């Protein structure tokens, strides 16, 4: 009775497990500042998000069809357990696993965002060291923004 919902839930759990593993490896990519792998990871996450949305919709549809077929107005594990106890127990277990994987992924994402922020600060510091702001002022007393600021100021005053 719940075969389709169970199959979809297992597929969702497996997708989450794969994404958790990928997110664990993202730390090394952030440490090495490998831009190609970072962009590939972002693309993979975009595909993952689309797949999860599809699976969530399919799971909701399967549960809705089951509820309609069984005459239920609301789908809950206790109500499903009255109709199909073994399948409802398996569904409850896989949904617990999904919640656990989603929580693990959220924690990894939080850590990866923190690491990405540190990497960004490192790159910005490096770029500032390569192209420091001048200590001189322009003729109006404003601070020049960089080596190209004088050229831009001279060009814009001619227009």
C-alpha positions as CSV (number, residue, x, y, z in Angstrom):
1,X,0.0,0.0,0.0
2,X,2.8,2.4,0.8
3,X,5.3,0.9,-1.6
4,X,5.6,4.0,-3.8
5,X,5.9,6.3,-0.8
6,X,8.6,4.1,0.7
7,X,10.6,3.8,-2.5
8,X,10.5,7.6,-2.9
9,X,11.5,8.1,0.7
10,X,14.4,5.7,0.3
11,X,15.5,7.6,-2.8
12,X,15.3,10.9,-0.9
13,X,17.4,9.5,2.0
14,X,20.0,8.2,-0.4
15,X,20.2,11.6,-2.2
16,X,20.7,13.3,1.2
17,X,23.4,10.8,2.2
18,X,25.3,11.5,-1.1
19,X,25.0,15.2,-0.5
20,X,26.3,15.0,3.0
21,X,29.4,13.1,1.8
22,X,29.9,15.8,-0.9
23,X,29.5,18.6,1.6
24,X,32.1,16.9,3.9
25,X,34.7,17.1,1.0
26,X,33.9,20.7,0.3
27,X,36.1,21.8,3.2
28,X,39.2,20.6,1.4
29,X,38.1,22.5,-1.7
30,X,37.6,25.7,0.3
31,X,41.0,25.3,1.9
32,X,42.8,25.0,-1.4
33,X,40.6,27.7,-3.0
34,X,40.1,25.5,-6.1
35,X,37.6,27.6,-8.0
36,X,36.8,25.0,-10.7
37,X,35.8,22.5,-8.0
38,X,33.9,25.2,-6.0
39,X,31.8,26.0,-9.1
40,X,31.3,22.4,-9.9
41,X,30.1,21.8,-6.3
42,X,27.7,24.8,-6.6
43,X,26.3,23.3,-9.7
44,X,26.0,19.9,-8.1
45,X,24.1,21.5,-5.1
46,X,21.7,23.2,-7.5
47,X,21.0,19.8,-9.2
48,X,20.6,18.2,-5.7
49,X,18.1,20.9,-4.6
50,X,16.0,20.4,-7.8
51,X,16.1,16.6,-7.3
52,X,15.1,16.9,-3.6
53,X,12.2,19.2,-4.6
54,X,11.1,16.6,-7.1
55,X,11.3,13.8,-4.6
56,X,9.5,15.7,-1.9
57,X,6.7,16.4,-4.4
58,X,6.6,12.8,-5.5
59,X,6.5,11.6,-1.8
60,X,3.6,14.0,-1.0
61,X,1.7,12.8,-4.1
62,X,2.2,9.2,-3.2
63,X,1.0,9.8,0.4
64,X,-1.9,11.7,-0.9
65,X,-2.9,8.9,-3.2
66,X,-2.6,6.4,-0.4
67,X,-4.7,8.6,1.9
68,X,-7.4,8.9,-0.8
69,X,-7.4,5.2,-1.5
70,X,-7.7,4.4,2.2
71,X,-10.3,7.1,2.9
72,X,-8.1,9.2,5.2
73,X,-8.5,12.9,5.4
74,X,-5.1,13.4,6.9
75,X,-1.9,11.4,6.4
76,X,-0.1,10.7,9.7
77,X,2.1,7.8,10.7
78,X,-0.4,6.7,13.4
79,X,-3.3,6.7,10.9
80,X,-1.2,4.8,8.4
81,X,-0.2,2.3,11.1
82,X,-3.8,1.3,11.5
83,X,-4.0,0.4,7.9
84,X,-0.5,-1.0,7.1
85,X,1.5,-1.3,10.4
86,X,4.7,-2.8,8.9
87,X,4.9,-0.3,6.0
88,X,4.1,2.6,8.4
89,X,6.9,1.6,10.7
90,X,9.3,1.4,7.8
91,X,8.2,4.8,6.6
92,X,8.6,6.3,10.1
93,X,12.2,4.9,10.2
94,X,13.2,6.2,6.8
95,X,11.6,9.6,7.6
96,X,13.7,9.7,10.9
97,X,16.8,8.9,8.8
98,X,15.9,11.7,6.4
99,X,15.5,14.2,9.2
100,X,18.9,13.1,10.6
101,X,20.6,13.5,7.2
102,X,19.0,16.9,6.7
103,X,20.2,18.1,10.1
104,X,23.7,16.8,9.3
105,X,23.7,18.6,6.0
106,X,22.5,21.9,7.6
107,X,25.3,21.7,10.1
108,X,27.9,21.0,7.3
109,X,26.5,23.9,5.3
110,X,26.9,26.2,8.3
111,X,30.5,25.2,8.8
112,X,31.2,25.5,5.0
113,X,29.7,29.0,4.9
114,X,32.0,30.0,7.8
115,X,35.0,28.5,6.0
116,X,34.0,30.2,2.7
117,X,33.8,33.5,4.6
118,X,37.3,33.0,5.9
119,X,38.6,32.1,2.5
120,X,36.9,35.3,1.1
121,X,38.6,37.4,3.8
122,X,41.9,35.8,2.9
123,X,41.5,36.5,-0.8
124,X,40.4,40.1,-0.1
125,X,43.4,40.7,2.1
126,X,45.7,39.3,-0.6
127,X,44.2,41.5,-3.2
128,X,44.5,44.6,-0.9
129,X,48.2,43.8,-0.4
130,X,48.7,43.5,-4.2
131,X,46.8,46.8,-4.9
132,X,47.0,49.0,-1.7
133,X,44.9,52.1,-1.4
134,X,47.0,55.2,-1.9
135,X,47.6,57.6,1.0
136,X,47.3,60.6,-1.2
137,X,44.2,62.8,-1.6
138,X,42.7,64.2,-4.8
139,X,42.3,67.9,-5.4
140,X,39.0,68.0,-3.6
141,X,40.4,66.4,-0.5
142,X,38.9,63.0,-1.1
143,X,40.8,59.8,-0.8
144,X,41.9,58.1,-4.0
145,X,40.6,54.6,-4.4
146,X,43.5,53.0,-6.2
147,X,46.0,53.5,-9.0
148,X,43.3,53.7,-11.6
149,X,41.3,56.3,-9.6
150,X,43.5,59.1,-10.8
151,X,43.1,58.1,-14.4
152,X,39.3,57.8,-14.0
153,X,39.2,61.2,-12.2
154,X,41.2,62.9,-14.9
155,X,39.1,61.4,-17.6
156,X,35.8,62.2,-16.0
157,X,36.8,65.9,-15.4
158,X,37.4,66.3,-19.1
159,X,33.9,65.3,-20.0
